[in-house]
């Protein structure tokens, strides 16, 4: 089995090593193996799990909820329905956030157009 070091995991996901250590400390990366020197070793399964944690964090899922999700993953197939419900609920929260951001972006675009027009009109005024 191929393993990645923490620095390789950090580079692959473009996050600091300290973030990975924090995730492990919070219980989001269970069952991390270590070599003889005590350095973390990330299997492909661990890398996939880290990718999921990052995805959930990037979409503003709270750490406690991510921890619950990871606990259910470790528990196994008996929690699939719980995980599905959690993902469906989280997806809706993300969609709601996207809708809010889209509406807010429209407001920003309005202001940009207004200021651009104002500046253009000033430039066209006779001196």
Protein Blocks (a to p, Z undefined) as FASTA:
>chain_A
ZZddfklmmmmnopafklmmmmmmnopaghiacdfkopacddfklmmmmmmmmmmmmnop
afklmmmmmmmmmnommlmmmmmmmmmmmmmmmmmmmmmmmmmmmmmmmmmmmmmmmmmm
mmmpcZZ
